Each structure stands twice: as structure tokens, then as C-alpha cells.
Amino acid sequence: MRRLSVVLLVALAVAGCKKQEPALPQGSTAQPGSPAPMGAAPGAAPAAAAIQGKVLERLDAPPYSYLKIQTAQGETWAAVPKTEIEKGKDVTVAGAMPMKDFESKTLNRKFEVVYFGTLGGEAGAAAPAPAGGAMGGGMRGGAMGAGQGPESMAAAHAAAAAGPKEVGDVKVAKASGSDARTVSEVWAQRAALKEKSVSVRGKVVKWNAGIMGKNWLHLRDGSGTAGKDNDITITTGDEAAVGDVVLVKGTVRVDKDFGAGYAYPVIIEDAKLSK
């Protein structure tokens, strides 16, 4: 009896020391402990999972469909290439990648979390890829480009996040007004400027169109230190070109996480551009 008690105590102690597995996305069929995508933050949930459940609602935003799905863990939204799947049908969304606070411009709706992937089975026929090449197809119209998997979206983020290698000397006069800041001032004051509007005048040194329904640009004005605080990322619905000197007016976001392992210490979003 004494020996049995010792064995039980040891077993309980070992069980108590086991590391708790991270929570999975709603409806995920991925195994706990699966590797996160390259560049993902440590401890992040697996990005390429599968969501299974019953369709409760479908919102079409051609060439995509947003599906409200009842999973074993609760209700969740997924975006897939346009489908005619009916309410009440059981579906599996493969390669599901979570995107937080995602706004669909086409639907004029913001989702707290939406999972982008492809629909498995007969309903999973891909929609035509949108024009604009690989980068333009990354995310457009508020959803993942048709045929674009998690790796493609991560690549699109990487292309937008990385600053240009060499642009030469840049010297642009600071904007005027109480909300005017230089690029380096936005970096230095980012905590105080969080969720506030700023105006920054600078030169467009990099441009990527149609990622996540937005245009992405890098702006420099000659302030700051290379590789530290001389370059800032902007998202906008407006058009510009590399070499343009523009006035940017947008909202400062701090520690913005777009998923796919890409987070920005500071970024200016929903900006309006003028020359």
C-alpha cells in the first residue's frame, strides 16, 4: 500500500509540471504545439489551421464570401473565395489564418476576428485571381486573394514591412500645424500619439498596392537614424508613386498586429494623401 501511495504521488507531481498547451483558434483542427509561421511571435497560435462547422450566414463580396460558422467552440467568421454554399451546410475552411480588427471596405464592416482560408470539398473552387500580380492578389477588397495561402499573405506582409534598401539623401520640410510631426518625432512620441491624428510631410520611398485592401507606403523626411527611426509605414486608400513628396494625415497606431507574424511598433493608418 505504501509503495502504491508513493507511485500515485509521483504521477500527480509529474502531471502538475506539464506545460499547458496554447489555446487554438475557434474550430481549429490543428494539433497543439504545431509550429507557428516564420516570423510569428513566440507563443502565437498556429496560423494554418482548419475550421469546421455549420454555415449560419453568408455575406458575398465578389470575388469572395464571408461565412459565419457555428463550430464546436462557438461562432466565428471566415473569408473564402466566392462560394454558393447554403446556410445549414457543414464546411471546412483550410489554411485558416486569423486577422484581428479586420475591416472589409466592400462590406463596410469591421470584424473583430476573421479567418482567411480556402473552402474544402466541392464548394472550394477558387475564384479568379484579381488583377495586379502577386502583390495585388495578396489581399484585396477586404479578403485574401484567390488562391493565396498563408505563405503568400506572409510574403505580402514581408514585402510591405521591409523598407527600401537605398533611396539616397532625403530632405523634406516639416508639415505645419499643431498636429505636424517629423518621422522621427512620430517614433519618439508614439506612446503619447497613440490613436491620435498626425500630419507628416515626406518622400514616398516604397509603394505596395492592394494588400489587405489597402495601399502601403514607406515615408521618409530626412529625420531620424537609418535602421531606427528614419522610416515610417503608412496605409492608405489613396494613390501615390515612389519619389512623390506628399502630406500624410492619418491615425497613429502602436504595436499594431496584422497577424501572419507581422506587428508594427508604430504605423500611420487610414491616411489621406495630398501634395
C-alpha positions in Angstrom: 0.0 0.0 0.0 2.8 2.4 0.9 4.5 1.7 -2.4 1.3 2.4 -4.3 0.9 5.7 -2.5 4.4 6.8 -3.5 3.7 5.9 -7.1 0.5 7.9 -7.1 2.2 11.0 -5.6 5.0 10.9 -8.2 2.4 10.6 -11.0 0.5 13.6 -9.7 3.7 15.6 -9.4 4.7 14.9 -13.0 1.2 15.7 -14.3 1.3 19.0 -12.4 4.5 20.0 -14.0 3.4 19.5 -17.6 3.3 22.7 -19.7 -0.2 23.8 -20.6 -0.9 23.8 -24.4 -1.7 27.1 -26.0 -5.3 27.8 -26.9 -6.3 27.1 -30.6 -8.3 29.3 -32.9 -12.1 28.6 -32.7 -12.9 25.4 -34.6 -9.3 24.6 -35.3 -8.3 21.1 -36.1 -4.6 21.8 -35.8 -2.6 19.9 -33.2 -1.4 21.9 -30.1 2.3 22.6 -30.4 2.3 22.9 -34.2 4.9 25.4 -35.4 3.8 29.0 -36.0 4.7 30.6 -39.3 8.1 32.0 -39.8 8.3 35.5 -38.2 5.4 34.8 -35.8 5.7 36.0 -32.3 6.7 33.3 -29.7 3.7 31.5 -28.3 1.4 32.5 -31.2 -1.4 30.1 -32.1 -0.8 28.1 -35.3 -1.7 30.2 -38.3 -2.5 27.5 -40.8 -5.4 25.7 -39.1 -8.7 24.3 -40.3 -12.1 25.5 -39.2 -15.1 23.1 -39.2 -18.7 23.7 -38.6 -22.1 24.7 -39.9 -22.7 27.8 -42.0 -25.0 30.2 -40.2 -24.8 33.2 -42.6 -23.1 34.1 -45.9 -22.1 37.6 -47.0 -20.9 37.9 -50.6 -18.3 40.5 -51.5 -17.3 39.2 -55.0 -15.0 37.5 -55.7 -15.1 36.5 -52.0 -17.7 35.2 -49.5 -17.7 35.7 -45.7 -19.1 32.8 -43.8 -20.4 32.9 -40.2 -19.7 29.4 -38.9 -21.0 27.5 -35.9 -18.1 25.5 -34.6 -17.8 23.3 -31.5 -16.2 26.2 -29.7 -18.7 28.8 -30.8 -19.5 31.2 -33.7 -16.7 32.5 -35.9 -16.2 34.3 -39.3 -14.2 33.0 -42.2 -13.4 34.5 -45.6 -13.0 32.3 -48.6 -13.1 32.6 -52.4 -16.7 33.3 -53.5 -18.9 30.3 -53.0 -22.6 29.4 -53.4 -22.6 27.3 -50.2 -26.0 27.5 -48.5 -26.9 28.1 -44.9 -27.0 24.9 -42.8 -24.3 23.2 -44.8 -21.2 21.7 -43.0 -17.9 23.2 -44.2 -14.2 23.0 -43.6 -12.1 26.1 -44.1 -8.5 25.0 -44.7 -5.3 27.1 -44.1 -7.3 29.4 -41.8 -5.3 32.5 -40.7 -6.7 34.8 -38.1 -6.8 38.6 -38.7 -7.8 40.8 -35.8 -9.9 44.0 -36.2 -10.2 43.5 -39.9 -12.2 45.9 -41.9 -13.9 44.9 -45.2 -14.2 48.0 -47.4 -16.5 46.2 -49.7 -19.0 45.2 -46.9 -18.3 48.4 -44.9 -18.0 46.2 -41.9 -15.3 45.6 -39.3 -14.7 42.1 -37.9 -13.2 41.5 -34.5 -11.6 38.4 -35.9 -11.9 36.8 -39.3 -10.1 33.7 -40.5 -8.9 33.8 -44.1 -8.6 30.5 -46.0 -10.0 28.2 -48.7 -13.1 26.1 -48.6 -12.5 22.4 -48.7 -14.5 19.9 -50.7 -16.6 20.5 -53.8 -17.5 24.0 -52.7 -13.9 25.0 -52.6 -13.4 26.0 -56.2 -11.2 29.1 -56.4 -12.4 32.4 -57.7 -10.5 34.1 -60.5 -7.3 35.8 -59.2 -7.7 39.6 -59.1 -5.5 41.7 -61.3 -2.4 43.3 -60.0 0.1 40.5 -59.8 1.2 38.6 -56.8 1.3 41.6 -54.5 -2.0 42.9 -55.7 -3.5 39.5 -55.1 -2.3 39.2 -51.6 -5.4 40.8 -50.0 -7.8 42.9 -52.0 -11.4 44.1 -51.4 -11.2 43.1 -47.8 -10.2 39.5 -48.2 -7.4 37.2 -49.2 -6.6 37.0 -52.9 -8.0 33.9 -54.5 -5.5 31.0 -54.5 -3.3 32.8 -52.0 -2.4 30.7 -48.9 -0.9 31.8 -45.6 2.6 31.7 -47.1 1.6 34.2 -49.8 0.0 36.5 -47.3 3.1 36.4 -45.1 5.2 37.2 -48.1 2.9 40.2 -48.9 3.4 41.4 -45.3 7.1 41.0 -45.6 7.3 42.9 -48.8 5.2 45.8 -47.3 7.0 45.8 -44.0 10.6 45.9 -45.3 11.9 49.4 -46.0 13.8 50.2 -49.2 17.5 49.4 -49.3 18.8 52.7 -50.5 17.0 55.9 -51.5 19.8 58.5 -51.4 19.6 61.7 -49.4 16.1 62.8 -48.4 15.3 66.3 -47.0 11.7 67.4 -46.8 10.4 70.4 -44.8 8.2 69.6 -41.8 4.5 70.0 -42.2 2.8 72.9 -40.5 0.0 72.9 -37.9 -0.4 71.7 -34.3 -0.6 68.0 -35.3 2.5 68.2 -37.5 5.4 65.8 -36.8 8.5 64.6 -38.4 9.0 60.9 -39.0 11.4 60.6 -36.1 9.1 62.6 -33.8 6.3 60.1 -34.5 8.6 57.3 -33.4 9.8 59.2 -30.3 6.3 60.3 -29.3 4.4 57.2 -30.3 3.1 56.4 -26.9 1.6 59.9 -26.5 0.3 60.0 -30.1 -1.4 56.6 -29.9 -4.9 56.8 -31.7 -4.3 60.4 -32.4 -4.2 62.2 -35.8 -0.9 63.5 -37.1 0.3 65.2 -40.3 3.7 64.2 -41.7 5.3 65.5 -44.9 7.8 63.2 -46.6 9.0 61.4 -49.7 7.5 58.1 -50.8 10.4 55.7 -50.9 8.5 52.5 -51.3 5.0 51.6 -52.5 2.9 48.4 -52.5 -0.7 48.4 -53.7 -3.7 46.2 -52.8 -2.5 44.4 -49.7 -5.4 43.7 -47.3 -7.5 46.1 -49.3 -5.0 49.0 -48.7 -2.0 50.6 -50.3 1.2 50.5 -48.2 4.0 53.1 -48.4 7.1 54.0 -46.6 7.7 57.6 -45.9 11.0 59.5 -45.1 11.7 63.1 -44.5 15.4 63.1 -43.6 14.9 63.0 -39.8 16.0 60.1 -37.6 18.7 57.5 -37.8 18.9 54.9 -40.5 17.5 51.5 -39.4 16.0 53.0 -36.3 13.5 55.9 -36.7 14.0 57.4 -40.1 11.2 55.5 -41.9 7.6 55.0 -41.2 4.9 52.8 -42.7 1.6 54.2 -43.9 -1.6 52.6 -45.0 -4.0 54.5 -47.3 -6.7 54.1 -49.9 -5.1 57.0 -51.9 -2.6 56.6 -54.8 1.0 57.8 -54.9 4.2 56.8 -56.5 7.8 56.3 -55.4 9.5 59.7 -55.4 6.4 61.7 -54.7 6.6 64.3 -51.8 3.2 64.0 -50.0 1.5 65.3 -47.0 0.1 62.4 -45.0 -2.7 62.8 -42.5 -3.7 59.7 -40.5 -4.1 57.9 -37.2 -1.1 56.7 -35.2 -1.4 53.0 -34.2 1.1 51.5 -31.7 2.1 47.8 -31.6 -0.3 47.0 -34.4 -0.5 43.3 -35.1 -1.8 42.2 -38.5 -1.3 38.5 -38.0 1.0 36.3 -40.0 3.7 37.2 -37.5 3.8 40.8 -38.5 3.5 43.6 -35.9 4.5 47.2 -36.2 5.8 49.2 -33.2 4.3 52.3 -34.8 2.3 52.8 -38.1 0.0 55.5 -39.5 -3.2 54.1 -40.8 -6.2 55.2 -42.9 -4.2 58.1 -44.1 -5.2 60.8 -46.6 -2.6 61.9 -49.0 -2.1 65.4 -50.6 0.7 67.1 -52.4 
